[in-house]
Amino acid sequence: MSFVMWQRGNMEISLLADCPSEAPKIAKWYYDEWARMAPNVTEEMVLEKVIEKSVNRNQIPLSFVAHIDSELAGVLELKIRENKNYPEYENWVGGVYTNPKYRGKGIASKLLESAKEKAIDIGVKKLYLQCESFNVSLYLNHGFSVLHQAQHHDIETTIMVWEAAT
């Protein structure tokens, strides 16, 4: 049985390390949403990256998963240096994905809250992320600030940062 970090009603947030059998479904989501457009990237390659985040509980990289009534509903990753153009930005939030069936139910928000709590617990003071313009307001509502614009492949993104209260 997995260790549940947060639970309310029929939604629970836990670590992917506690339910690694979900990795193939997450890899499929990531491949279909983002990676299939990248040249020479296969679903198996994406799965390897997801599995890397399914072993850690108290250090980055790691992943959080949301379940509703025991069905995988969302995922969020904490990564190291996601954007190679900004090596000075170490710890990143990435791979935030909610199953379309469960969108609008606050899953991404709960995953973000859990990730920020874990970051504080393990001594991480700053989390960075990059997102497309339609997601900026979500992250602003969770205490992230806009740093600057950037290119990620052919997509214009916004780089943002969250800093733990000192």
Residue frames relative to the residue before (quaternion, step in Angstrom):
aa qw qx qy qz dx dy dz
M 1.0000 0.0000 0.0000 0.0000 0.00 0.00 0.00
S 0.4497 -0.7105 0.4770 0.2557 3.55 -0.97 0.82
F 0.4781 -0.6149 0.5435 0.3130 3.49 -1.30 0.48
V 0.2305 -0.7862 0.5614 0.1161 3.57 -0.63 1.10
M 0.3154 -0.7675 0.5334 0.1642 3.55 -0.71 1.13
W 0.7906 0.0009 0.0567 0.6097 3.54 1.05 -0.80
Q 0.0753 0.7911 -0.6050 0.0508 3.56 -0.99 0.77
R 0.1120 0.7420 -0.6576 0.0668 3.51 -1.13 0.80
G 0.8257 0.0111 -0.0468 0.5621 3.53 -0.72 1.05
N 0.7927 -0.2941 0.2273 0.4831 3.54 -0.80 -1.01
M 0.6026 0.5310 -0.3717 0.4654 3.63 1.26 0.26
E 0.0417 0.7847 -0.6184 0.0117 3.54 -1.03 0.84
I 0.2557 -0.7368 0.6122 0.1307 3.52 -1.21 0.74
S 0.0967 0.7749 -0.6186 0.0868 3.56 -0.91 0.96
L 0.5873 -0.5513 0.4442 0.3922 3.56 -1.31 -0.07
L 0.5550 -0.5881 0.4662 0.3588 3.56 -1.12 0.64
A 0.5580 0.6080 -0.3856 0.4126 3.60 1.14 -0.53
D 0.6935 0.4629 -0.2687 0.4822 3.59 1.17 -0.54
C 0.7773 0.1493 -0.1198 0.5993 3.60 1.26 -0.08
P 0.0041 -0.8653 0.5011 -0.0126 3.60 0.73 1.08
S 0.5363 0.6294 -0.4117 0.3831 3.60 1.19 -0.30
E 0.5853 0.5799 -0.3670 0.4317 3.62 1.27 -0.23
A 0.4481 0.7358 -0.4333 0.2647 3.63 1.21 -0.33
P 0.6718 0.4919 -0.3427 0.4351 3.68 0.78 -0.78
K 0.6414 0.5123 -0.3353 0.4623 3.61 0.99 -0.74
I 0.6387 0.5148 -0.3204 0.4737 3.60 1.01 -0.83
A 0.6437 0.5228 -0.3217 0.4570 3.58 0.92 -0.87
K 0.6349 0.5190 -0.3267 0.4699 3.60 0.99 -0.78
W 0.6289 0.5221 -0.3329 0.4702 3.59 0.95 -0.86
Y 0.6922 0.4870 -0.2816 0.4521 3.59 0.78 -1.06
Y 0.6525 0.5101 -0.3236 0.4576 3.56 0.91 -0.87
D 0.6977 0.4776 -0.2813 0.4538 3.58 0.80 -1.00
E 0.7099 0.4728 -0.2623 0.4513 3.60 0.97 -0.83
W 0.8504 0.1406 -0.0144 0.5069 3.59 0.80 -0.98
A 0.7701 0.4576 -0.2359 0.3766 3.57 0.58 -1.16
R 0.5735 0.6219 -0.3974 0.3555 3.61 1.04 -0.58
M 0.6456 0.5251 -0.3156 0.4558 3.58 1.22 -0.47
A 0.6064 0.5613 -0.3575 0.4352 3.59 1.22 -0.38
P 0.4873 -0.6724 0.4629 0.3100 3.59 -0.91 0.86
N 0.8666 0.1423 -0.1183 0.4634 3.54 -1.14 0.80
V 0.5304 0.5862 -0.4408 0.4251 3.62 1.13 0.49
T 0.1583 -0.7908 0.5873 0.0675 3.54 -0.84 1.01
E 0.6378 -0.5107 0.4010 0.4143 3.56 -1.25 0.31
E 0.6096 0.5528 -0.3495 0.4479 3.62 1.07 -0.66
M 0.6357 0.5169 -0.3277 0.4704 3.60 1.02 -0.76
V 0.6395 0.5114 -0.3188 0.4773 3.56 1.00 -0.81
L 0.6333 0.5364 -0.3273 0.4517 3.58 0.97 -0.84
E 0.6230 0.5377 -0.3453 0.4511 3.61 0.96 -0.79
K 0.6606 0.5016 -0.3006 0.4708 3.59 0.97 -0.86
V 0.6402 0.5096 -0.3261 0.4734 3.61 1.00 -0.78
I 0.6506 0.5242 -0.3194 0.4471 3.59 0.92 -0.89
E 0.5790 0.5840 -0.3713 0.4311 3.62 1.07 -0.68
K 0.7328 0.4129 -0.2206 0.4938 3.56 1.08 -0.73
S 0.5954 0.5849 -0.3578 0.4188 3.58 1.28 0.12
V 0.6433 0.5434 -0.3262 0.4295 3.60 1.22 0.08
N 0.7098 0.4710 -0.2660 0.4513 3.60 1.04 -0.69
R 0.1885 -0.7693 0.6022 0.0998 3.50 -1.20 0.75
N 0.8240 0.1947 -0.0572 0.5290 3.57 1.05 -0.74
Q 0.7251 0.2780 -0.2682 0.5702 3.55 1.13 0.65
I 0.4767 -0.6484 0.5192 0.2877 3.52 -1.21 0.62
P 0.5419 -0.1374 -0.8290 0.0127 1.68 -1.99 1.54
L 0.0955 0.7631 -0.6359 0.0646 3.52 -1.23 0.68
S 0.2688 -0.7623 0.5685 0.1534 3.56 -1.28 0.31
F 0.2636 -0.7101 0.6337 0.1572 3.50 -1.31 0.61
V 0.1111 -0.7807 0.6110 0.0701 3.56 -1.10 0.69
A 0.2388 -0.7317 0.6211 0.1479 3.51 -1.24 0.63
H 0.0852 -0.7694 0.6317 0.0403 3.54 -1.04 0.85
I 0.1080 -0.7331 0.6662 0.0836 3.52 -1.18 0.69
D 0.8224 -0.0869 -0.0068 0.5622 3.54 -0.66 1.18
S 0.7036 -0.5020 0.2322 0.4462 3.57 0.94 1.03
E 0.5874 0.5406 -0.3886 0.4600 3.63 1.23 0.17
L 0.5115 -0.6415 0.4769 0.3152 3.57 -0.95 0.92
A 0.0878 -0.8355 0.5425 -0.0045 3.56 -0.65 1.15
G 0.8154 -0.0789 0.0680 0.5694 3.60 1.14 -0.47
V 0.1471 -0.7761 0.6101 0.0610 3.52 -1.35 0.33
L 0.0138 -0.7529 0.6578 0.0160 3.54 -1.30 0.52
E 0.2032 -0.7856 0.5758 0.1000 3.56 -1.01 0.85
L 0.1931 -0.6843 0.6799 0.1795 3.51 -1.30 0.50
K 0.0706 -0.8287 0.5526 -0.0541 3.54 -0.65 1.23
I 0.4077 -0.6551 0.5709 0.2803 3.52 -1.38 0.19
R 0.8659 -0.1109 0.0505 0.4851 3.57 -0.90 1.03
E 0.0375 -0.8466 0.5308 -0.0156 3.55 0.61 1.17
N 0.7685 0.2629 -0.1539 0.5626 3.59 0.93 -0.84
K 0.3621 -0.7825 0.4730 0.1813 3.56 -0.34 1.31
N 0.5865 0.5820 -0.3720 0.4229 3.62 1.21 -0.32
Y 0.7544 0.2958 -0.1647 0.5624 3.58 1.27 -0.31
P 0.0518 -0.8529 0.5190 0.0226 3.62 0.55 1.14
E 0.5933 0.5794 -0.3638 0.4243 3.58 1.20 -0.41
Y 0.6373 0.4623 -0.3227 0.5253 3.61 1.25 -0.26
E 0.2032 -0.8568 0.4644 0.0949 3.58 -0.14 1.27
N 0.8331 0.2102 -0.0750 0.5061 3.60 0.49 -1.17
W 0.0896 -0.8366 0.5392 -0.0357 3.53 -0.66 1.20
V 0.3147 -0.6366 0.6621 0.2394 3.48 -1.37 0.49
G 0.1617 0.7849 -0.5867 0.1162 3.58 -0.91 0.85
G 0.7823 0.3685 -0.2347 0.4440 3.52 -1.31 0.01
V 0.2913 0.7491 -0.5415 0.2467 3.59 1.04 0.70
Y 0.1512 0.7932 -0.5635 0.1745 3.54 -0.46 1.24
T 0.0976 -0.7652 0.6347 0.0450 3.54 -1.03 0.89
N 0.5353 -0.6047 0.4941 0.3220 3.52 -0.99 0.95
P 0.5348 -0.6564 0.4141 0.3341 3.65 -0.72 0.99
K 0.6007 0.5872 -0.3468 0.4172 3.60 1.07 -0.70
Y 0.7792 0.3369 -0.1551 0.5053 3.60 1.14 -0.66
R 0.3818 0.7359 -0.4917 0.2662 3.61 1.17 0.19
G 0.7658 0.3522 -0.2769 0.4613 3.54 -1.17 0.68
K 0.6124 0.5585 -0.3437 0.4415 3.58 1.27 0.22
G 0.6055 -0.6059 0.3443 0.3843 3.60 1.23 0.29
I 0.3476 0.7653 -0.4859 0.2396 3.59 1.22 0.26
A 0.6648 0.4906 -0.3188 0.4645 3.62 0.80 -0.91
S 0.6346 0.5331 -0.3301 0.4518 3.58 1.01 -0.75
K 0.6694 0.4825 -0.2991 0.4792 3.59 0.91 -0.87
L 0.6315 0.5189 -0.3327 0.4703 3.59 1.01 -0.75
L 0.6479 0.5132 -0.3141 0.4670 3.60 0.97 -0.83
E 0.6405 0.5178 -0.3252 0.4647 3.59 0.93 -0.85
S 0.6605 0.5047 -0.3022 0.4666 3.58 0.93 -0.90
A 0.6533 0.5159 -0.3114 0.4583 3.60 0.96 -0.85
K 0.6625 0.4928 -0.3117 0.4701 3.60 0.93 -0.83
E 0.6311 0.5202 -0.3321 0.4699 3.60 0.99 -0.77
K 0.6595 0.4986 -0.3051 0.4726 3.59 0.91 -0.90
A 0.6168 0.5466 -0.3476 0.4471 3.60 0.95 -0.83
I 0.6606 0.4937 -0.3031 0.4775 3.58 0.88 -0.93
D 0.6515 0.5394 -0.3106 0.4338 3.60 0.90 -0.94
I 0.7671 0.3471 -0.1942 0.5034 3.61 0.97 -0.78
G 0.6220 -0.6186 0.3118 0.3651 3.57 1.26 0.38
V 0.4552 0.6566 -0.4725 0.3721 3.59 1.20 0.38
K 0.2699 -0.8122 0.5052 0.1105 3.56 -0.71 1.13
K 0.7914 0.1690 -0.0755 0.5826 3.59 1.19 -0.57
L 0.0892 -0.7504 0.6524 0.0582 3.51 -1.18 0.77
Y 0.1957 -0.7684 0.6024 0.0914 3.54 -0.97 0.94
L 0.0188 0.7744 -0.6312 -0.0384 3.54 -1.30 0.26
Q 0.1874 -0.7281 0.6369 0.1706 3.50 -1.35 0.23
C 0.0419 0.8053 -0.5876 0.0658 3.53 -0.91 0.91
E 0.5404 -0.5740 0.4957 0.3645 3.49 -1.34 0.26
S 0.7129 -0.5096 0.2807 0.3915 3.56 -1.20 0.58
F 0.6545 0.5398 -0.3339 0.4108 3.61 0.97 -0.74
N 0.6997 0.4519 -0.2752 0.4801 3.62 1.25 -0.27
V 0.4163 0.7382 -0.4622 0.2611 3.62 1.22 -0.20
S 0.6754 0.5132 -0.3200 0.4220 3.62 0.81 -0.90
L 0.5752 0.5729 -0.3812 0.4423 3.61 1.05 -0.67
Y 0.7355 0.4302 -0.2399 0.4653 3.56 0.78 -1.04
L 0.5786 0.5517 -0.3785 0.4665 3.61 1.09 -0.57
N 0.6602 0.5167 -0.2952 0.4583 3.59 1.01 -0.83
H 0.7215 0.3912 -0.2377 0.5195 3.59 1.25 -0.30
G 0.6881 -0.5501 0.2642 0.3925 3.54 1.16 0.67
F 0.4800 0.6336 -0.4618 0.3936 3.59 1.22 0.26
S 0.2187 -0.7535 0.6072 0.1254 3.57 -1.21 0.63
V 0.4995 -0.6411 0.4934 0.3098 3.55 -1.13 0.68
L 0.2246 -0.7594 0.5970 0.1281 3.56 -0.96 0.93
H 0.7419 -0.2991 0.2476 0.5467 3.59 0.74 -1.07
Q 0.5422 -0.5748 0.4958 0.3603 3.53 -1.37 0.08
A 0.0191 -0.7856 0.6184 0.0021 3.56 -1.24 0.50
Q 0.3977 -0.6609 0.5719 0.2794 3.54 -1.33 0.24
H 0.0119 -0.7515 0.6595 0.0141 3.56 -1.01 0.83
H 0.7615 -0.1227 -0.0157 0.6362 3.52 -0.17 1.37
D 0.7711 -0.3098 0.2179 0.5118 3.64 -0.64 -0.98
I 0.5830 0.6019 -0.3515 0.4176 3.58 1.27 0.22
E 0.3870 -0.6840 0.5733 0.2317 3.54 -1.03 0.90
T 0.0232 -0.8090 0.5869 -0.0225 3.57 -0.73 1.07
T 0.3450 -0.6812 0.5994 0.2399 3.50 -1.37 0.23
I 0.2486 -0.7404 0.6071 0.1463 3.57 -0.86 1.00
M 0.0480 -0.8046 0.5910 -0.0309 3.55 -0.85 1.05
V 0.1713 -0.7758 0.5985 0.1028 3.57 -1.27 0.39
W 0.1424 -0.7268 0.6646 0.0990 3.52 -1.28 0.63
E 0.1229 -0.7889 0.5997 0.0526 3.55 -0.95 0.92
A 0.4536 -0.6777 0.5117 0.2703 3.54 -0.90 0.99
A 0.5340 -0.6030 0.4833 0.3430 3.56 -1.11 0.71
T 0.2897 -0.7807 0.5287 0.1642 3.58 -0.92 0.84
